[in-house]
Every structure is written in C-alpha cells, then in structure tokens.
C-alpha cells in the first residue's frame, strides 16, 4: 500500500488572535504545495463570555473534517490544546508552544481570567511590542490592530488541565527557547511522554514562531517534518 503525502493542513490560532497569525506559515506551506485553512474561532450566539472550550473544539473538528485527508492539524498555544482534543481526526499534528493537558497544566503560571478577557479593548502598541520581542515594527502594528477579546471560560477550562489521550498520529512539538507562558521544558516533557518529536527554536516569546523574524524558518522546518511523514 502506497502512503499519500499530506497536502492539506488546518491551522488553529491561539487565544486573542485569529487566522491572520498564520500568514507567514500559509505562504511557506503554499510554496511546498500544502493547502492551508486557518479559520477564525467564533464565539457562540450568546456571546464571548458564554463561549466554552468545547464550542471552539467543535469548530476545529468541523474545519478539519471538511478537509480531505490525509490532513495535518497545526495549533499554537490554546490552538495546540484544541488540536490535541481533535487529534483522533488528524493524520499528523504540529503543536507550537501548546497549552498542555493534565498533568502538565498544573505547572503553568497561575492566572485569573475574567469572563471576557479585554485584550482588544486594552490593546496598546507598546504592550504588543513587548509581547512580540522578536518581531519587526510592521508585524507588531499588524498584530496590534487585530487582537481580539477572549473567553475567560475557555482559558479557565484550558488551564485547569484537560485529560487527553496521547495522539495516535505522528506529532511534532515546537518549543520557543524563551517562552514565559508555556515553559519550553514543559513542552519537552510532554513530547517525551507521548513519544512525539521535539523542535526547539530560538524564537523569543510565546508567539515568536508565528510572528517573529524567524517565523518562515520555523514554518519551513515544520513543513519538512510533515513531508517526511
């Protein structure tokens, strides 16, 4: 039986972001003939504060199942945890600084989330630049204009620690060397426990592999890993 190359991928953004976070990865994947779908996660009709983790997971699963296989599921931060929750429908996973499931979630930095996290309302260009230390000014301005508020219920659920099985499909974990939100050693432990591949990158900050100056190089390494599956 001849295996087929993965030519399609669904990319899942992190909390407070959108599909735009993957613009660099989209171009890199297109260059190696991988079609990308990077949807924006949507709040439920009752509003952002009423939106739960399972609502987002259902959107991710629907987006993935709409794509013919073989297909990869790629997630960053919260999107990484959502990807893990839908891993049974994927042929390969790429997790970029993922929020980890239980028991590793217990070691995440403690946070207190309001029902609606006001990242859009409180956005400032200066704080965006601090959050993106290895991004250029144009990227920081682009992100500043696109941050969105987020559901506190989703983040509380994620940080409480989901009990998930190890993925059955090939999995690559990518860890930024200076990630203060999800410590790289935590991602490395997750990779070892689940027999996943681990790629440590020099990107500074939690979203550096997507929005930093080295984003294209990281995306190329992820694409090369997918092509070898």
PyMOL commands that set and color helices and strands:
alter all, ss='L'
color gray80, all
select helices_A, chain A and resi 19-31+48-50+53-65+78-85+87-89+104-107+125-131+137-144+152-160+184-193+208-211+215-227
alter helices_A, ss='H'
color red, helices_A
select strands_A, chain A and resi 8-12+35-37+71-76+92-96+116-117+150-151+170-178+197-204
alter strands_A, ss='S'
color yellow, strands_A
deselect
rebuild
show_as cartoon
